[in-house]
Amino acid sequence: MEKERKDEEKGEQTISAIPAIPYSIFTSKQKALIITIVSIAATFSAFASNIYFPAIPAIAIDLSVIPELINLTVTSYMILQGLAPSIWGALADVHGRRLTYIITFIIFIGACVGLAETKHYYQLVILRCLQSTGSASTIAIGAGVVGDITTRAERGGYMGIYQAGLLAPLSLGPILGGIFSQTLGWRSIFWFLTIYAGIVLVLLSVFLPETLRAKVGNGSIPAKGISNSLLAYIQRRRHPQTEEPALQRSVSTSSIGKQLSVDVLGPLKIIFSIEVSFIILFLAIYYTVWQMTVAVMSTLFSTTYGLSEIHIGLTYIANGVACVTGTLTTGKFLDYDYERSKKSYDGPAEDFPLDRVRLRTMWLWAGMQIAASLIFGWTMEHHVHVAVPIICTFFLGWSATSIISIISTFMVDIYPKKGASATAAVNLARCLMGAGGTASVLPTVNKIGVGWTFTLWSGIMLVALGLIALQMAKGVEWRRRERINMPRS
């Protein structure tokens, strides 16, 4: 892992002995195009999840089950959302991004067709799990692509663009879900996803180049077979001077062509690595509270305020807009802060205080989410005007996605050549904990009330701030110890 970080840093510097070889041959516009494509692909994880929420009451009635059972399909979706990227992320880090994308989209499309024809509750549960298996991994793969083509100095901004794209469905999805469910029926939701996924699969197959550095280096080594694309072919024709002979002299691409094995347990190893385990646990806790809020909104707004499916969908707009705003602004600030800190630092590269530089704004976002969660719970408890809890969801979305953006960027910084696996590790932890949270939130609300439910979780978030303090204080030391005790290739 340390070698990976050193390789990336060398990609950012000019090598005096030979002509400078770019970390990536793609221009800024081409990087933006690639990241736009993978952002669109990553929308399916959030789309498939959030477009579903307004339809929960209608699905419960149609399948003759209680809303709590339909909420369990949200839980099962999140469980697979956490588990699936562990497999697909490891596959993408070895056999390439394009192949993995194509396989997962085929699975997703098949599941959507089945869901559109669902007649029984057990079919809904099974097919939602299969749907999650296909869609959830697009986030991890996309993060791997961002790590492939961007250096650490520019990664925050590009990761912000990527996160903003994939989070756009948080506002648009529930609106579409409410409209489809109330006008054409809830099954039309899955026909829409089928058509949308088919279009994106064609887009990926034709335009997205293979970016896995173990296969194509900085983009100038030709990919073979299904890994090749029209965009990559055009780019190589424009940059013949950076073909293989030059790349073979590059330190950052010295491992190209090595036969790697798929490490399915890689994300688990990352989770339990002392270098990042505390920050992953912190993110999982804050993500869980956010997802509990999003999952319970449709039921609470329906029972408390008597809103229709379309109106319930509209209540998610604030959360979605905040998510996009948060990731875009946070990403740009991460780039600015990194450059400023790098210029003022004159110590050894391996001791650069990356944890402090990346995580020092976490106090602001954590405080915002804690306050918003408390206010949301108690305004719902006392039936305050619906505008107040909706405003709370804006600040919840802004703070939660800012936290996700910061930690996702930090994880790719730590594991630059295993970006998909690192993101899969984060997904595994946050989605499994989030699944438990969404499964328990309605029973807890029914037992102790929505106000005390979110007070309890706000207290847990407050205690979890100690994990951030520990990571910032010990991160550099932990990585130094890891380099000494367990060198990695």
C-alpha positions in Angstrom: 0.0 0.0 0.0 2.8 2.4 0.8 4.4 1.6 -2.5 1.1 2.5 -4.2 1.1 5.9 -2.5 4.7 6.6 -3.5 4.0 5.6 -7.1 1.1 8.0 -7.2 3.2 10.9 -5.8 5.8 10.2 -8.4 3.1 10.5 -11.0 2.5 14.0 -9.8 6.1 15.0 -10.1 8.5 15.6 -13.1 11.1 12.9 -13.5 14.3 14.7 -14.4 16.1 11.7 -15.9 13.5 11.0 -18.6 10.8 13.0 -20.3 7.9 13.5 -17.9 5.3 10.8 -18.2 1.8 11.9 -17.2 0.0 10.1 -14.5 -2.9 9.8 -16.9 -3.0 10.7 -20.7 -6.6 11.9 -20.4 -7.1 15.6 -20.6 -9.2 17.5 -18.1 -12.2 17.5 -20.4 -11.8 13.8 -21.1 -11.5 13.0 -17.4 -14.7 15.0 -16.8 -16.4 12.9 -19.5 -15.2 9.6 -18.0 -16.3 10.7 -14.5 -19.6 11.8 -15.9 -20.2 8.4 -17.4 -19.3 6.5 -14.2 -21.4 9.0 -12.2 -24.4 8.2 -14.4 -23.7 4.5 -13.9 -23.4 4.9 -10.1 -26.9 6.6 -10.0 -28.5 3.1 -10.2 -27.6 2.3 -6.6 -29.4 5.4 -5.2 -32.1 5.3 -7.9 -33.1 1.7 -7.2 -33.2 2.5 -3.5 -34.8 5.9 -3.4 -37.3 5.6 -6.2 -38.8 2.8 -4.1 -39.6 4.7 -0.9 -42.8 6.6 -1.9 -44.3 3.4 -3.3 -43.9 1.5 0.0 -47.5 2.1 1.2 -48.9 1.1 -2.2 -46.7 -2.0 -2.4 -47.8 -3.1 1.1 -51.5 -2.7 0.1 -51.0 -4.5 -3.3 -49.2 -7.5 -1.8 -51.4 -7.6 1.3 -48.5 -7.1 3.8 -47.8 -4.6 6.6 -45.4 -1.7 5.8 -42.8 -3.1 8.3 -42.4 -6.1 6.0 -41.9 -3.9 3.0 -39.3 -2.0 5.0 -37.5 -5.4 5.4 -37.0 -5.3 1.6 -35.1 -2.1 2.1 -33.0 -3.9 4.8 -32.3 -6.8 2.5 -31.4 -4.4 -0.3 -28.9 -2.7 2.0 -27.4 -6.0 3.1 -26.6 -7.0 -0.4 -25.6 -3.4 -1.1 -22.8 -3.9 1.4 -21.8 -7.5 0.5 -21.9 -7.4 -3.3 -19.2 -4.7 -3.8 -16.7 -6.9 -1.9 -16.9 -9.4 -4.8 -17.3 -6.9 -7.7 -14.8 -4.4 -6.3 -12.1 -7.1 -6.1 -12.9 -8.3 -9.6 -12.8 -4.8 -11.0 -9.3 -4.2 -9.4 -8.0 -7.3 -11.2 -9.9 -7.9 -14.4 -10.9 -4.3 -15.2 -13.6 -1.8 -14.8 -15.4 -2.3 -18.1 -16.0 -6.1 -17.8 -17.3 -5.7 -14.2 -19.6 -2.9 -15.2 -21.1 -5.0 -18.1 -21.8 -8.0 -15.9 -23.4 -6.0 -13.1 -25.7 -4.1 -15.4 -26.9 -7.3 -17.0 -27.8 -8.6 -13.5 -29.5 -5.4 -12.6 -31.6 -5.3 -15.8 -32.7 -8.9 -15.3 -33.8 -8.2 -11.7 -35.8 -5.1 -12.7 -37.7 -7.1 -15.3 -38.5 -9.7 -12.6 -39.6 -7.0 -10.1 -41.9 -5.4 -12.6 -43.7 -8.8 -12.8 -43.7 -9.6 -9.1 -46.9 -11.1 -7.7 -45.8 -12.3 -4.2 -43.9 -10.8 -1.3 -41.2 -13.5 -1.3 -40.4 -12.7 -5.0 -40.1 -9.0 -4.0 -37.5 -9.8 -1.3 -35.4 -12.1 -3.5 -35.4 -9.9 -6.6 -34.6 -6.8 -4.6 -31.5 -8.6 -3.3 -30.6 -9.5 -6.9 -31.2 -5.9 -8.0 -28.9 -4.7 -5.2 -26.2 -7.1 -6.3 -26.2 -5.5 -9.7 -26.6 -1.9 -8.8 -24.6 -1.4 -5.5 -21.2 -2.2 -7.0 -21.4 0.6 -9.5 -20.3 3.0 -6.7 -17.2 1.1 -5.8 -16.2 0.6 -9.5 -16.7 4.2 -10.2 -14.5 5.3 -7.3 -11.9 2.9 -8.7 -12.0 4.8 -12.0 -11.6 8.1 -10.3 -8.6 6.8 -8.5 -7.1 5.4 -11.8 -7.1 8.7 -13.7 -6.7 11.4 -11.0 -3.8 12.4 -8.8 -4.2 13.1 -5.1 -4.0 16.9 -5.6 -7.0 16.9 -8.0 -8.9 14.0 -6.6 -11.1 15.9 -4.2 -12.8 18.0 -6.9 -13.3 15.1 -9.2 -14.6 12.9 -6.4 -17.0 15.7 -5.6 -18.3 15.7 -9.2 -18.6 11.9 -9.1 -20.4 11.9 -5.7 -22.8 14.7 -6.9 -23.8 12.7 -9.9 -24.4 9.5 -8.1 -26.4 11.3 -5.4 -28.7 13.2 -7.8 -31.3 10.4 -7.6 -31.8 11.2 -3.9 -34.0 14.1 -5.0 -35.1 13.0 -8.4 -35.8 9.3 -7.5 -38.5 9.8 -4.9 -40.3 12.3 -7.1 -40.3 9.9 -10.1 -41.3 7.0 -7.7 -44.2 8.9 -6.4 -45.4 10.0 -9.9 -45.0 6.5 -11.3 -46.7 4.8 -8.3 -49.7 7.1 -8.2 -50.3 7.3 -12.0 -49.1 4.1 -13.7 -48.7 1.9 -10.7 -45.6 0.9 -8.7 -44.6 -1.8 -11.2 -43.8 1.0 -13.8 -40.9 2.0 -11.5 -39.1 -1.1 -12.4 -39.9 -0.8 -16.1 -38.4 2.7 -16.0 -35.2 1.3 -14.4 -35.0 -1.4 -17.0 -35.1 1.0 -19.9 -32.7 3.5 -18.2 -30.2 0.7 -17.4 -30.3 -0.6 -21.0 -29.4 2.9 -22.3 -26.5 3.3 -19.9 -25.2 -0.1 -20.6 -24.9 0.8 -24.3 -23.2 4.1 -23.3 -20.6 2.3 -21.1 -19.9 -0.4 -23.7 -19.2 2.1 -26.5 -17.5 5.1 -24.7 -16.0 4.2 -21.3 -12.3 3.3 -21.7 -10.6 0.7 -19.5 -8.7 2.6 -16.8 -7.4 -0.1 -14.5 -3.7 0.9 -14.2 -2.6 -2.7 -13.8 -3.9 -3.3 -17.4 -3.5 0.0 -19.3 -1.0 2.0 -17.2 -1.8 5.7 -17.6 -4.2 4.9 -20.4 -1.8 4.5 -23.3 -1.4 0.7 -23.2 -4.0 -0.9 -25.5 -6.7 -2.9 -23.8 -7.8 -6.1 -25.3 -11.1 -7.7 -26.2 -14.1 -6.5 -24.2 -11.9 -4.1 -22.2 -11.3 -1.9 -25.3 -13.5 1.0 -26.2 -13.9 3.7 -28.9 -12.8 6.5 -26.7 -9.6 4.7 -25.6 -8.7 3.9 -29.2 -9.1 7.5 -30.3 -7.0 8.7 -27.3 -4.1 6.3 -28.1 -4.0 7.5 -31.7 -3.6 11.1 -30.4 -0.8 10.2 -28.0 1.5 7.7 -29.8 4.5 9.1 -27.9 3.3 7.6 -24.6 3.0 4.0 -25.9 4.6 1.1 -24.1 8.3 1.9 -24.5 7.9 5.1 -22.6 5.6 3.5 -20.0 8.1 0.8 -19.3 10.5 3.4 -18.0 7.8 4.8 -15.7 8.1 3.8 -12.0 4.4 4.3 -11.6 3.5 1.6 -14.1 6.2 -0.9 -13.3 3.6 -3.5 -12.2 1.7 -3.5 -15.4 1.1 -7.0 -16.8 1.6 -8.8 -13.5 -0.9 -11.7 -13.0 -3.0 -10.7 -10.1 -5.6 -12.8 -8.2 -9.1 -11.7 -7.2 -9.0 -11.1 -3.4 -12.6 -11.3 -2.4 -11.6 -10.8 1.3 -9.7 -7.6 0.4 -12.4 -5.3 1.6 -12.7 -7.2 4.9 -8.9 -6.9 5.4 -9.2 -3.1 4.7 -12.0 -2.8 7.3 -10.0 -4.4 10.0 -6.8 -2.6 9.1 -5.9 -0.3 12.1 -5.0 2.4 9.6 -8.7 3.0 8.5 -11.0 0.9 10.7 -11.9 3.7 13.1 -12.8 6.1 10.3 -14.9 3.4 8.6 -16.8 2.8 11.8 -17.4 6.5 12.2 -18.8 6.8 8.7 -21.0 3.7 9.2 -22.7 5.2 12.3 -23.4 8.6 10.6 -24.6 6.9 7.4 -26.9 4.6 9.4 -28.7 7.6 11.1 -29.1 9.3 7.7 -30.5 6.1 6.1 -32.9 5.5 9.0 -34.3 9.0 8.5 -34.7 8.5 4.7 -36.3 5.1 5.1 -38.8 6.2 7.7 -39.8 9.4 6.1 -42.5 8.0 3.7 -44.3 6.1 6.5 -44.1 9.0 9.0 -45.1 11.7 6.5 -48.0 9.5 5.4 -49.3 8.7 8.9 -48.5 12.1 10.6 -49.5 14.5 7.8 -51.6 12.3 5.5 -49.5 13.0 2.4 -50.1 11.3 -0.9 -47.5 9.3 -2.8 -46.6 12.2 -5.0 -46.4 14.6 -2.1 -44.2 12.1 -0.2 -41.9 12.1 -3.2 -41.7 15.8 -3.1 -40.5 15.8 0.5 -37.3 14.1 -0.6 -36.2 17.0 -2.8 -34.5 18.9 0.0 -32.4 15.9 1.0 -31.4 15.3 -2.6 -30.5 18.9 -3.4 -28.4 19.1 -0.2 -26.5 15.9 -1.2 -25.5 17.3 -4.5 -24.6 20.7 -3.0 -22.6 19.1 -0.2 -20.4 16.8 -2.4 -19.6 19.6 -4.9 -18.6 22.2 -2.4 -16.7 19.7 -0.2 -14.7 18.2 -3.1 -13.4 21.6 -4.2 -12.5 22.5 -0.7 -10.6 19.2 -0.3 -8.4 20.1 -3.3 -7.7 23.6 -2.0 -6.9 22.4 1.5 -4.6 19.6 0.2 -2.6 22.0 -2.0 -2.3 24.6 0.7 -1.1 22.0 3.2 1.3 20.3 0.8 3.0 23.6 0.0 3.5 24.4 3.7 4.8 20.9 4.6 8.5 20.2 4.3 8.9 16.9 6.1 9.2 13.3 4.8 6.5 12.4 2.3 5.5 9.3 4.3 4.8 11.4 7.4 2.5 13.9 5.6 -0.4 14.5 8.0 -3.0 13.3 5.5 -5.5 12.4 8.2 -5.5 15.9 9.7 -5.6 17.6 6.3 -8.5 15.5 5.0 -10.6 15.1 8.2 -10.3 18.4 10.0 -13.6 19.8 8.8 -15.4 16.7 10.0 -16.4 18.5 13.3 -18.6 20.9 11.3 -20.4 18.2 9.4 -20.8 15.9 12.4 -22.3 18.7 14.5 -24.7 19.7 11.7 -25.9 16.1 11.4 -26.4 15.6 15.1 -28.4 18.8 15.4 -30.5 18.1 12.4 -31.3 14.6 13.6 -32.4 15.8 17.0 -34.7 18.5 15.6 -36.1 16.1 13.0 -37.1 13.6 15.7 -38.7 16.0 18.1 -40.6 18.1 15.4 -42.1 14.9 14.1 -42.9 13.8 17.6 -44.9 17.0 18.3 -46.4 17.2 14.8 -44.8 20.6 14.0 -45.5 22.0 10.5 -44.2 19.7 7.8 -41.8 22.3 6.5 -39.6 22.0 9.6 -38.7 18.3 9.3 -38.2 18.7 5.6 -35.7 21.5 6.3 -34.0 19.2 8.7 -33.6 16.6 6.0 -31.7 19.3 3.9 -29.1 19.7 6.6 -29.0 15.9 7.2 -28.3 15.3 3.5 -25.7 18.0 3.3 -23.8 16.9 6.3 -24.0 13.2 5.7 -22.9 13.4 2.1 -20.1 15.7 2.9 -18.9 13.2 5.4 -19.1 10.4 2.8 -17.3 12.5 0.2 -14.4 13.3 2.6 -13.9 9.7 3.8 -14.3 8.3 0.3 -11.5 10.6 -1.0 -9.4 9.7 2.1 -9.8 6.0 1.4 -8.8 6.3 -2.2 -5.8 8.4 -1.1 -4.7 5.5 1.2 -5.4 2.8 -1.4 -4.9 4.5 -4.8 -4.5 1.3 -6.8 -7.3 -0.5 -5.0 -9.9 2.2 -5.1 -12.8 -0.2 -5.9 -11.9 -2.5 -3.0 -11.4 0.4 -0.6 -14.8 1.9 -1.5 -16.3 -1.6 -1.3 -14.9 -1.9 2.3 -16.7 1.4 3.2 -19.9 0.2 1.6 -19.8 -3.1 3.4 -19.5 -1.5 6.8 -22.0 1.3 6.3 -24.6 -0.8 4.4 -24.6 -3.6 6.9 -25.0 -1.2 9.8 -27.5 0.8 7.8 -29.5 -2.3 7.2 -29.8 -3.0 10.9 -30.7 0.6 11.5 -33.5 0.7 8.9 -34.9 -2.7 10.1 -35.1 -1.4 13.7 -36.2 2.2 13.2 -40.0 1.7 12.8 -40.3 -0.8 15.7 -38.2 1.5 17.9 -40.3 4.5 16.9 -43.5 2.6 17.6 -42.1 1.7 21.1 -40.4 4.8 22.4 -41.4 7.5 19.9 -39.6 9.2 17.0 -38.2 11.9 19.3 -36.4 9.5 21.7 -35.3 7.3 18.8 -33.3 10.0 17.2 -32.1 11.3 20.5 -30.6 7.9 21.2 -28.8 7.8 17.9 -27.7 11.4 18.2 -26.0 10.4 21.5 -24.2 7.6 19.6 -23.1 10.0 16.9 -21.7 12.4 19.6 -19.7 9.6 21.2 -18.4 8.5 17.7 -16.6 11.8 17.4 -13.9 10.2 19.5 -13.1 8.0 16.5 -12.3 11.0 14.4 -10.0 12.4 17.1 -8.2 9.1 17.4 -7.8 8.8 13.6 -6.3 12.3 13.3 -4.0 11.8 16.2 -2.7 8.3 15.4 -3.2 7.9 11.6 0.4 8.7 10.6 1.9 6.6 13.4 -0.3 3.6 12.4 0.8 3.7 8.8 4.4 4.0 9.8 4.1 1.0 12.0 2.3 -0.9 9.2 5.2 -0.2 6.9 7.7 -1.5 9.4 5.8 -4.6 10.5 4.1 -5.7 7.3 5.6 -4.3 4.0 3.2 -4.4 1.1 4.0 -4.7 -2.6 
